[in-house]
Amino acid sequence: MSKHHHCHAIGCVRPVPPKLLMCPGHWRLVPEALRAEVWRAYRPGQEKDKRPSREYLAAARAAIDAVAEREGKRRSMAARLFMPSLFAPSLFGGGKGGLG
């Protein structure tokens, strides 16, 4: 597990394996249908080649927003913390270019 990859729920710094979006506690807050959508859009190995699909990024953003809403955190904060054009490299543990 990368020491740099963490849960993408706002404010959470729990380490998680790069293929996971969130720690178990926050993942349970994501509605079941949305969890299924995240996994449906996930492509095995995307955390290695740093090339998730737009569908995965959209589902991940929706999951992060859902947790933010359940925790009473501002959705605009979620958007600032997770914008694929600026922050996608953090989705899989850092790097430059693409999602690397």
C-alpha positions as CSV (number, residue, x, y, z in Angstrom):
1,M,0.0,0.0,0.0
2,S,1.3,3.4,-0.9
3,K,2.0,5.5,2.2
4,H,0.7,8.5,0.2
5,H,-2.7,7.1,-0.7
6,H,-5.5,7.9,1.7
7,C,-9.3,7.9,2.0
8,H,-10.8,10.6,-0.2
9,A,-13.6,11.6,2.2
10,I,-13.1,15.2,3.2
11,G,-10.7,15.5,6.1
12,C,-9.9,11.8,6.4
13,V,-6.3,10.8,6.2
14,R,-6.7,7.1,6.9
15,P,-4.4,5.1,4.6
16,V,-6.1,2.8,2.1
17,P,-4.8,0.6,-0.7
18,P,-4.5,2.6,-4.0
19,K,-7.4,0.7,-5.6
20,L,-9.8,1.8,-2.9
21,L,-11.5,5.2,-2.8
22,M,-12.2,5.4,0.9
23,C,-11.6,3.8,4.2
24,P,-14.2,1.2,5.3
25,G,-16.0,3.7,7.7
26,H,-16.5,6.3,5.0
27,W,-17.3,3.7,2.3
28,R,-20.2,2.5,4.4
29,L,-21.7,6.0,4.2
30,V,-21.9,5.9,0.4
31,P,-25.3,4.7,-0.7
32,E,-25.3,1.1,-2.0
33,A,-26.3,2.0,-5.5
34,L,-23.4,4.5,-5.7
35,R,-20.9,2.1,-4.3
36,A,-22.0,-0.3,-7.1
37,E,-21.5,2.5,-9.6
38,V,-18.0,3.2,-8.4
39,W,-17.1,-0.5,-8.7
40,R,-18.8,-0.9,-12.1
41,A,-16.7,2.0,-13.4
42,Y,-13.5,0.7,-11.8
43,R,-11.0,-1.0,-14.2
44,P,-8.5,-3.3,-12.5
45,G,-5.1,-1.8,-12.8
46,Q,-6.2,1.8,-13.2
47,E,-4.4,2.6,-9.9
48,K,-1.2,1.4,-11.5
49,D,-1.4,3.0,-14.9
50,K,-3.1,6.1,-13.5
51,R,-5.8,6.2,-16.2
52,P,-9.2,5.9,-14.7
53,S,-12.2,6.5,-17.0
54,R,-14.3,9.6,-16.9
55,E,-17.1,7.4,-15.6
56,Y,-15.0,6.3,-12.6
57,L,-14.0,9.9,-11.8
58,A,-17.6,11.0,-12.0
59,A,-18.7,8.1,-9.7
60,A,-15.9,8.8,-7.3
61,R,-16.9,12.5,-7.1
62,A,-20.5,11.5,-6.5
63,A,-19.4,9.2,-3.7
64,I,-17.2,11.9,-2.1
65,D,-20.1,14.3,-2.3
66,A,-22.5,11.8,-0.8
67,V,-20.2,11.3,2.2
68,A,-19.7,15.0,2.6
69,E,-23.5,15.5,2.6
70,R,-24.0,12.8,5.2
71,E,-21.3,14.3,7.4
72,G,-22.7,17.8,7.0
73,K,-19.7,19.1,5.1
74,R,-20.2,21.6,2.3
75,R,-20.4,20.1,-1.2
76,S,-18.4,23.0,-2.6
77,M,-15.6,21.9,-0.3
78,A,-15.7,18.4,-1.8
79,A,-15.5,19.9,-5.3
80,R,-12.5,21.9,-4.4
81,L,-10.8,18.9,-2.8
82,F,-11.5,16.5,-5.6
83,M,-11.5,18.0,-9.1
84,P,-10.1,15.7,-11.7
85,S,-8.4,18.5,-13.7
86,L,-6.4,19.6,-10.6
87,F,-6.4,16.8,-8.1
88,A,-6.7,13.5,-10.0
89,P,-3.1,12.6,-9.3
90,S,-4.0,12.3,-5.6
91,L,-6.6,9.7,-6.5
92,F,-3.9,7.1,-6.8
93,G,-1.2,8.4,-4.6
94,G,0.4,11.4,-6.2
95,G,2.7,12.0,-9.2
96,K,2.6,14.3,-12.2
97,G,0.7,14.1,-15.4
98,G,-2.5,12.1,-16.0
99,L,-3.2,10.4,-12.7
100,G,0.3,9.7,-11.8
